[in-house]
Amino acid sequence: MLYEFLLLIGVVFLGFLLPNIALGAGANILLPSSILIVHAMLVIALYFLWFWRRDGRTLAMKTWKIRLLSADGTALSIARMILRFLLAWPSILFFGAGLIWAVFDRDRQFLHDRLAGTRLAYTG
């Protein structure tokens, strides 16, 4: 997750920060915070959904040889990917409770994976 976070810094810089700096400096436009939050979330969501849709792996997941699959091992639908993305936020933001869940889960899956009907598989 740390490696994924480092990659996201670059994605957010290119997809969120640069356009907003250009708007502010070039057109003297400052967007409301609610629009900025939605824009940032869309940039992050597009990063994950695009990579998951391509082959079930983000750049960091490729490095660690991990693939995202549905619980039955088949390819994921867009709806299931979106659900996983949305469920991951509270799983992480509530002090990592959804991540700690994996310690106690019989299949070692995160809570958001269990709820979304997805799983991470080692592709070694």
Residue pairs with C-beta under 8 A, 6 or more apart in sequence:
1 60
1 99
3 60
3 63
3 64
4 58
4 60
4 61
7 58
7 59
7 60
8 44
8 47
11 43
11 44
11 47
12 40
12 43
12 44
15 43
15 46
15 47
16 39
16 40
16 43
20 31
20 36
20 39
23 29
23 30
23 31
24 30
31 39
45 82
45 85
47 58
48 58
48 81
48 85
49 78
49 81
49 82
49 85
51 57
51 58
51 59
51 61
52 58
52 68
52 76
52 81
53 76
53 78
53 81
55 67
56 67
56 68
56 69
56 75
56 76
57 66
57 67
57 68
61 67
61 68
61 120
65 122
65 123
65 124
66 120
66 121
66 122
66 123
67 120
67 121
67 123
68 76
68 81
68 84
68 118
68 119
68 120
68 121
69 75
69 76
69 118
69 119
69 120
69 121
70 76
70 77
70 80
70 117
70 118
70 119
71 117
71 118
71 119
73 121
76 84
76 118
80 116
80 117
80 118
83 115
83 116
83 117
84 112
84 113
84 116
84 118
87 98
87 111
87 112
87 115
87 116
88 98
88 110
88 112
90 98
90 112
91 97
91 98
91 99
91 101
91 110
91 111
91 112
92 98
92 99
97 111
98 110
98 111
98 112
99 110
99 111
101 109
101 110
101 111
101 114
102 108
102 109
102 110
102 111
105 111
105 114
107 119
109 119
109 120
110 120
113 119
113 120
